Amino acid sequence: MKSALVAVSVATVWTKPESPRDIDRAALAAPVDPRGWLTSLTIEDKLGFYDDNMIQTQALYGTRVEVEEELGDWSKVLIPDQFSKKSTIGYPGWIPTNQLAPWSEAFEGKDGQKLALVTSSMAQLYTKDRQEDVELAYLTRLPLLSETEDGVIVATPTGEGFLRAEDVKIVRANENIEVAGNRGEAIVENGKRFLGLPYLWGGMSSYGYDCSGFAYNMHRSIGIQIPRDASDQATQGKLVEKEDLLPGDLLFFAFEEGKGRVHHVGIYMGNQEMIHSPDTRGAIEIVKLDDTYRLIKEHCVSRRYW
């Protein structure tokens, strides 16, 4: 295997090279236009991502991947940042090779390395001479090279770039991120900024999240790494009883009235409310658990990672 870097704003990780349809061609380009791609699709088109097992996950600009195999214009990758029982190395799937760049030691991510973390819902990346480059999604992380009066110089998969100061926060690799107040409540507050964002199966960016991608990224927003999928998230962390639930805890739901396979996760907000990314026909929303009979019956376990 060899290491590589995601070189587009968000790379969709497909189940196999044959998975994308003609209507998904925009998602295979470099640079990619995720906003244009998603707005061009109908609900029925998006339902195919799950119904036909087309998409596995996504990876943000600058994410390290391990290339396991190359086949024509495609690379089979493993994503170490996304823990999964599917592979001990990282989440597996296929990415168009043109969306990858060669590995750079600047992205090593050694403990304490300074990183520029995108904290805006979207941020414009500029070249070093301030020409527009690619749009970056929330929580994109790039190695910090230096700070200027109005922003930061960062390493990118294709050279040096510039980000405005108001779009980023300086953090350190493999360390918790400072938050004001309670960490669980910070998870909830960060999630609330995406209310109304349409659901995307396999979504791992601020262009669209699926249920577990939303939970994963809201924890990542305060520097906490959790597994990628709901079924794995439900087996780790600290077990929390219903009477001990606090904002930021994860609620899991299973088929067969809570006795079957875990199929959904949401973030508890307190007062019997939950924020979650529901399904392809919906968008990130807040629901009252007491008013949702199916969710009450299917709630199977709760976990705390913060």
N, C-alpha and C positions, 0 to 999 in steps of 0.2 A: 504494500500500500504506500501511497504518497500523500502528503498533505497539500491542500489547496485552499483558496479563499473564495467565498461568494463575492462576485464582482458586479452584481446588480442590486437594486434597492431591496428587493425581496425575491428570492428564488423559490418557486414552487417545486416541491419534491414529489415526483410522480411514482406510482406503483411500478410501472414498467414503461419503456420507451414508447410502446404502442398506446399508452393511455390517453394522451391528449387528442382532442378532436380538431377538426378544421377551425371551429370557432374559438379554440384555445391557442391559436398560433401566436397571438400577441403576448402570451405568457412565456413564450419560448425565445423571445428576442433578447438582444443585448445592445443597448439598454432596454430594459423592460418597462412597460407602461401598465402597472397593476391597476391603477384607477380606471384607465380606458378599457382594459380587458374586462374587469368586473362589471362596469356599468353597461357593457354591451351584451351581457348575458341575462337571460330571463330566469325566473325562479326555477322553472323546469330544467333549464340548462345547468344550474347550480346543483340541483338535486342529483344530477348524474355523478357529481364528484363522490358522493357517498354510495348511491344505489349501484353504481358500476365499479366501485372500489378503484377510483382513478387517482386520488391524491392521498399521500401519506402525511405530509407536514409541510412547513416552509422554513426558510432560513434567511436571516437578514444580512445585509451588506457587511462584509468583513468577517463573517462567521467562518471559523475553521471547519473544514470537512476532511475526512480521510477517503481518498479515492480507492475503491476496492477493485473496480473493473472498468474498462472502457469498451464501448461497443458503438462503432460508427460515430455519430455526433453526440453520443450520450456518455455520461459517467455515472456509475453506481457509487453512491457515497454513504458514509456513516457520519453522523453529526454528534460529536462527543458532548456538546452542551445539552443535548436532549436525551436524557436517560430513558431507556426503554427495555423491557424484557425481550424485545425482538432481537437485540444484539447487546453484548456486554461493552462494545466499543462506543456505540451511539446509534441514534435513530437511522434506519436504512431507507434508501429510495434512490430514484434516478433524477439527475439534473442535466439539462443540456450543457455540454462541455463549454460552449461559448459564454456561459454565465459564470464560469470559474476563472480565477487568475492563479498564477504560481504562488506557492507559499513564500511568506516573508518572515524572517525572524523577529521583525518589529511587532508581530502579532502573537508572540510567544505566550503572553499573559502570565508572566511570573508574578508570584505573590507581591503585592504592593505596587505593581506597575501602574502608572497614572494613565487613565483613560478618559476620553471625552464621551459622556453618555448623553444621547439625545433625549431631552425631557419635554420637548414640544411634541404635539401630536404628529406633526411632520416638520422636517427641517430641510432647507436647501443646502446642499454641499456645493462649495465653490472650488475651482482650481486654485492653486497657490497665487495666481495673478488675478483672482477674483472674477473669473468667468463661471457662469452657471454650469454645474456638473449634474449630478443625479439628486433626486429627492430622496431623503432618508426617512424611514419610519421610526416611530417611538421606540426607544430603548436600543437603537443601534449604538454599538460601542466601537470606538476607534482609538488606537494608541495616540496619546498626547505627545507632541514633539515640542511645542512651545506655546506660550500665551502672548497675545497682543493686546492693545488697548481696547479693541472692539470684538475680540474673538479668540479662537485657538487654531493653531496649525496642527494637523493630524496626519498620521500615516493612513493611506488608503490602499486598496489592492492594486491601484494603478499609479501610485506616486504620492505626492503630498497634496493636501487639501486644506480648505479653510471653512470653519463653521462660526456663525455669529454667537457671541457670548450669551445672548438671551435664549438660545436654543439648546444649550448644553449645561451639564454639571460635571465637574471634575470628580472622579471617583477612583478607587484603587481596585485592581484586580483581586478577586477572591476575598473581598471584604464586604461586610454589611454596609449599606448606604445609610448615612445619617438622615433621620427623619425628625420632624417636630412632633413630640408626643408619642402616643402608643403606636407600635409597629403594626398591629392588626388593623387599627383604624386607618393607618396610612394606606394599607392595601385597599381598603374600601374606598377611600377618597380618590386614590389614583384610578380605580375602576370606574367611578362615577363620571369621570371626564369623557368616557366613551359611550355614555347612554345614547341609544339611537343608532349606533354603528351596526350595519347589517352583519348577520352571521355569515361565516364562510367555513365550510367543512375543510379541516386541515389548516385553517388560518392561524398564523402566528405573527401577525403584524397589525399595525393600526389602520391598514386597509380592510381588515376583517379578521375576527377571531372565531374559532369554534369554542365550545364550552371549556375544554381543558386547556386550550391555548390561552384563553382569557385568564384562567386561574394561574397558569404557569407564568405569564408575563406580568401580572399584577404582583406576584411574589418577587419576580426578578427586578421589578421596579424599586424594591428596597434591598436588593442584593441577595435574595434567598433563592437558591436553586431547588426546584422540585421536579419530579418526573414529568414527562411530556403528556402522557395519556391518563385519563380519569381512572382507568382500571389499575394503573400503577400508583397513581396518587393516593388511591383509597387504601393502599396496603402499607404506606409509610407515614412519617410524621407521628405526632402524639395523638392517641385516641382520646376523643372528647365526648363525654356523655351529654345528652340533650340539655339537661339542667345546668350544664357548665359552659354552654356555648357563648363565645364572645365574638365581636366584629373581627373579621379577617379569617375566621375558621372556615374550612371547606366542608360542604354538605354533599354527600354522594347518594345517588339514586340508582336503583337496580330494578330490572324486570321481575315479574312474578311477585309483585307487592314487596319488593325489597329482598327477596330470597335468591334471585337469579343473578345474571351478569350485570355489572355496573355499566350504565350507559350515559350518565350525566353527572355534572358537578356544577355547583354554584358557590358563591362566596356569601357567608352569613353577614348580615349588617346590624343585627340586634333587632329587638322589637318584633321578632318573628318575620323579618323581611330578609330577602335574598336578592343579590344582584347577579345576573348570569347572562350568558349568550345562549338563547334557547334552542333554535333550530333554523334551517335554511329559510323558512318563511318568516322568520322574526328578526329582531335586532336586540342588542343589549338592553336589558330592562330590569326594573325592580319589581318584585312580586311579593305579595303577602302569602306566606306558607299556609296560614290558616284558611285562606280563600282558595287554595289549589288542592283539591281532594286527591288528585293523582299523585302529586309530589309528596303529600303527607304519607300516603300509603306506601310509596316507593322508597322513602328515605331509609337508607340501610346503615350508614356509618358516617361519623364526622371526624375530621383530622385537623390538627394544628401544626403548622410549620414555622410559625414566627416566634 
